[in-house]
Structures are given as C-alpha cells and as structure tokens.
Amino acid sequence: PASAGGNPLTAPVDYLGAVGKAQKVAEKTADLTTLDQAIRLFHASEDRYPKDLNELVSEGYLPRLPTLRAGTKLEYNPARGEVRIAPQ
C-alpha cells in the first residue's frame, strides 16, 4: 500500500526542501531574538528605545546587524521597540 506521506521517489527532494525551509525559519527566529534582546538591553540601560537599529551597533549592543536573505528587510518601530523581518 502507498503511504499517505507522499511519493517515495520524491521523498529525498521533499525532505531537503523541508530542511531548507526549517533552516530559514530558524535563522529568522535567531536573528529576531538577538535583535529583541539587544533592544531590551538598550532600553533598560538608556531608558529609551534606540532611534534606529544602527544605534544598537554604534553603542556596542550588537557587533553588527544580522545579514538577511535577499528579498527581506528589517522593519523597526522606535516608538515601541519592535522589530520584524518583512519582504522588500
């Protein structure tokens, strides 16, 4: 009987695709977690949110901003200290 999981002939390709997608999600999550932690630390130390994400680097809270995949950008709300990765 055929399994409900998919075609055994394409299973390796399907698996690699799933692994690649999971890796992208994990990288995005790690980047956002690092940025969120730096923003919270900045806020706790400076009693304000950074005016932009580059201030996190210039003030020493991060060594550099994360490198994003092509077609994505960081969106930052300095009034609320919120950052997200969005399509360009």
N, C-alpha and C positions, 0 to 999 in steps of 0.2 A: 504494500500500500504506500502511496505517496504521502510524504509528510506535509502537514499544513504549514510548515515553516517557509517553504519556497522551493525553488528548483535546485537540486544538488549540484547541477553543473555550474550555476552562477553563485553558489554559496561562498567561495573564496572572494569573489569580487564584491558581493554584498557585505561580507564581513569587513573587508578593508574599507569600504565606503562608510560603514557604521563606526569603525575605529577612528577614521579621519574626522568624521562629524563630532564624535565624542571628544576628540583631542581639541578641536576648535572651541567647543563649549567649555572645556576645562581651562584652556588658555584664557578665554574671555573672562571666566569667573575669577581666575587667579589675578588677572590684571585689574579687574574692578575691586577685588578685595584689597589689593595692595594700595590702590588709589584711595579707597574709602578709609583705610587705616591711616594713611598719611593726612588726609583731610581732617579726620577726627583729632589726630595728634596736634596738627597745626591749630585747630580751633581751641583745643584745651590749653595750648601754650600761649597763643596770641589773643585769645578771647574774640576772635572773628574768623570767618572763613577766608581762605585765600581769594584774592581778586581774580586770579585765573590759575590754571593748573601749572603753568610755568613757574609761579611763585613757590610751589612746593619744591621745585628743583633749585631755584636760586637761593632759597632759605635753608636748604640742606635736609629737607624732609624726605626727599627721594633723590637717588643718584641721577635718574633720567625718567622721562615719561615712557610708558610702555610702547613698543612698536606694534602697530595694529596691522591686521590683514588689509590688503588692498580692498577698496570699496567701503571701508568703515572709517569712522571718526569718533573722537570723544566729544560728548556734549556735557558741558558743565554749567550748573546753576549756582553762581556765587552767593545768591541770597539765601539759599537753603543748604549749600554744601553738598549737592547731589551731582553725581557723575554717572554717565551711561555710555555704552558703545552703540552708535547708530549708523545706519547706512549713509553713505555720502550722497 
